[in-house]
Amino acid sequence: MVAAIVIVLDQLTKHWAINRLSDGRKIDVIGSLRFNLAFNSGMAFSRGEGLGPIIGVVAVIVVAVLLVGLRREGSRLGDIASGMVIGGALGNVVDRLFRGDGWFQGSVVDFIDVQWWPIFNVADMAITIGGVLLVLGTVFAGTPRPDPSSADARTTGPSETAPSDPVP
């Protein structure tokens, strides 16, 4: 569900940015924050220009790995964080698939410009925040969710408490 929300929000904001900023207009929001349309055929920080097909395939592999990880043990925070990374990665994959002339040849739409950091988008924010949450969740990991079908989950409970001593 989190991934779907991120994808929809990402694509809606990119659609807005293309419609409002294609003529070169920049919209100052507050402080150094402005909306400024840019297209990125590379990866983060505009590195790897022209490597869109490789980046797209790597993103799909990362999504697959995270989906497999969601099926295993995890926490609610881990699920939300994974959903953010998955949604962000797929949001940018959508751009690479449908905003170009060939397979994974499209450029990612970026428009959030703080002027002291490379221009980014909602998908990039979700990937970054989700990644940080995954790391924090790993560092501060608690007990993983029990699998209801496992023997441990079926055998824990009040029946395992020690019998109390009879009262004399």
C-alpha positions as CSV (number, residue, x, y, z in Angstrom):
1,M,0.0,0.0,0.0
2,V,2.8,2.4,0.9
3,A,4.5,1.7,-2.5
4,A,1.3,2.4,-4.4
5,I,0.8,5.7,-2.6
6,V,4.4,6.8,-3.3
7,I,4.1,5.9,-7.0
8,V,0.8,7.8,-7.4
9,L,2.0,10.8,-5.5
10,D,5.3,10.8,-7.5
11,Q,3.6,10.5,-10.9
12,L,1.0,13.2,-10.1
13,T,3.7,15.6,-8.9
14,K,5.8,14.9,-12.0
15,H,2.8,15.4,-14.2
16,W,2.1,18.8,-12.5
17,A,5.8,19.8,-12.9
18,I,5.8,19.0,-16.6
19,N,2.6,21.0,-17.1
20,R,3.6,24.0,-15.0
21,L,7.4,24.2,-15.6
22,S,8.0,23.1,-19.2
23,D,8.3,26.6,-20.4
24,G,11.4,27.2,-18.3
25,R,9.4,28.8,-15.5
26,K,10.8,28.5,-11.9
27,I,8.5,28.8,-8.9
28,D,10.0,30.1,-5.7
29,V,8.3,28.5,-2.8
30,I,10.1,29.4,0.5
31,G,13.7,30.2,1.3
32,S,15.9,28.4,-1.2
33,L,13.2,25.9,-2.1
34,R,12.0,26.3,-5.7
35,F,10.3,24.2,-8.3
36,N,12.6,23.9,-11.4
37,L,12.1,21.2,-14.1
38,A,15.0,19.0,-15.0
39,F,15.4,15.7,-16.7
40,N,17.9,13.2,-15.4
41,S,19.0,10.3,-17.7
42,G,21.6,9.1,-15.1
43,M,21.2,8.3,-11.4
44,A,21.5,10.2,-8.2
45,F,23.2,13.6,-8.4
46,S,23.1,13.3,-12.2
47,R,25.9,10.8,-12.2
48,G,26.0,8.0,-14.8
49,E,24.4,10.0,-17.7
50,G,23.1,7.6,-20.4
51,L,23.2,4.6,-18.1
52,G,19.4,4.6,-17.8
53,P,18.9,1.0,-19.0
54,I,21.4,-0.4,-16.5
55,I,20.0,1.8,-13.7
56,G,16.5,0.7,-14.6
57,V,17.4,-3.0,-14.4
58,V,19.2,-2.5,-11.1
59,A,16.1,-0.7,-9.7
60,V,13.9,-3.6,-10.7
61,I,16.3,-6.1,-9.1
62,V,16.3,-4.0,-5.9
63,V,12.5,-4.0,-5.9
64,A,12.5,-7.8,-6.3
65,V,14.9,-8.3,-3.4
66,L,12.9,-6.0,-1.1
67,L,9.6,-7.8,-2.1
68,V,11.2,-11.1,-1.1
69,G,12.4,-9.6,2.1
70,L,8.9,-8.4,2.9
71,R,7.7,-12.0,2.8
72,R,10.2,-13.0,5.5
73,E,10.3,-11.7,9.0
74,G,10.3,-8.0,9.5
75,S,8.8,-5.1,11.4
76,R,6.1,-2.6,10.7
77,L,8.8,0.0,10.3
78,G,10.7,-2.2,7.9
79,D,7.5,-2.8,5.9
80,I,6.8,0.9,5.6
81,A,10.5,1.7,4.8
82,S,10.6,-1.1,2.1
83,G,7.3,0.2,0.7
84,M,8.8,3.7,0.4
85,V,11.9,2.4,-1.4
86,I,9.9,0.1,-3.7
87,G,7.5,2.9,-4.5
88,G,10.3,5.4,-5.2
89,A,12.2,3.0,-7.3
90,L,9.2,2.1,-9.4
91,G,8.2,5.7,-9.7
92,N,11.5,6.4,-11.4
93,V,11.4,3.2,-13.4
94,V,8.0,4.4,-14.8
95,D,9.8,7.5,-16.1
96,R,12.6,5.5,-17.6
97,L,10.1,3.2,-19.3
98,F,7.6,5.8,-20.6
99,R,9.5,9.1,-21.0
100,G,11.9,8.0,-23.8
101,D,12.3,6.5,-27.2
102,G,13.4,3.0,-26.2
103,W,13.5,0.4,-23.4
104,F,14.6,2.2,-20.2
105,Q,15.8,5.2,-22.4
106,G,13.6,7.8,-20.7
107,S,14.8,10.4,-18.3
108,V,13.6,10.8,-14.7
109,V,11.6,14.0,-14.1
110,D,13.2,16.1,-11.3
111,F,11.7,19.4,-10.1
112,I,12.4,20.0,-6.4
113,D,15.3,22.4,-6.2
114,V,16.7,23.6,-2.9
115,Q,19.6,25.2,-4.8
116,W,22.3,23.7,-2.5
117,W,21.5,20.1,-3.4
118,P,20.9,18.4,-6.7
119,I,17.3,18.6,-8.0
120,F,15.2,15.7,-7.0
121,N,11.6,14.4,-6.9
122,V,9.1,12.7,-4.6
123,A,10.4,9.2,-5.6
124,D,13.9,10.2,-4.6
125,M,12.7,11.5,-1.3
126,A,10.8,8.2,-0.6
127,I,13.9,6.2,-1.6
128,T,16.1,8.3,0.7
129,I,13.8,8.3,3.7
130,G,12.9,4.6,3.3
131,G,16.6,3.7,3.1
132,V,17.4,5.7,6.2
133,L,14.5,4.0,8.0
134,L,15.7,0.6,6.9
135,V,19.1,1.3,8.3
136,L,17.7,2.6,11.5
137,G,15.4,-0.3,11.8
138,T,18.3,-2.7,11.4
139,V,20.5,-0.9,13.9
140,F,17.7,-0.7,16.5
141,A,16.1,-4.0,15.6
142,G,13.8,-5.5,18.1
143,T,12.2,-8.9,18.0
144,P,10.9,-9.8,14.6
145,R,7.2,-10.5,14.1
146,P,6.5,-14.1,14.8
147,D,5.2,-16.2,11.9
148,P,1.8,-17.4,13.0
149,S,2.3,-20.7,11.2
150,S,5.6,-21.5,13.1
151,A,5.8,-23.9,16.0
152,D,7.2,-21.1,18.2
153,A,4.1,-19.0,17.7
154,R,1.8,-21.9,18.4
155,T,3.5,-23.0,21.6
156,T,3.9,-19.7,23.3
157,G,1.2,-18.5,25.6
158,P,-0.3,-19.0,29.0
159,S,0.0,-22.8,28.8
160,E,3.8,-22.5,29.1
161,T,3.7,-20.6,32.4
162,A,5.1,-22.5,35.4
163,P,2.4,-24.0,37.7
164,S,2.1,-22.0,40.9
165,D,2.8,-23.7,44.2
166,P,-0.3,-24.8,45.9
167,V,-1.3,-22.6,48.8
168,P,-1.0,-24.5,52.2
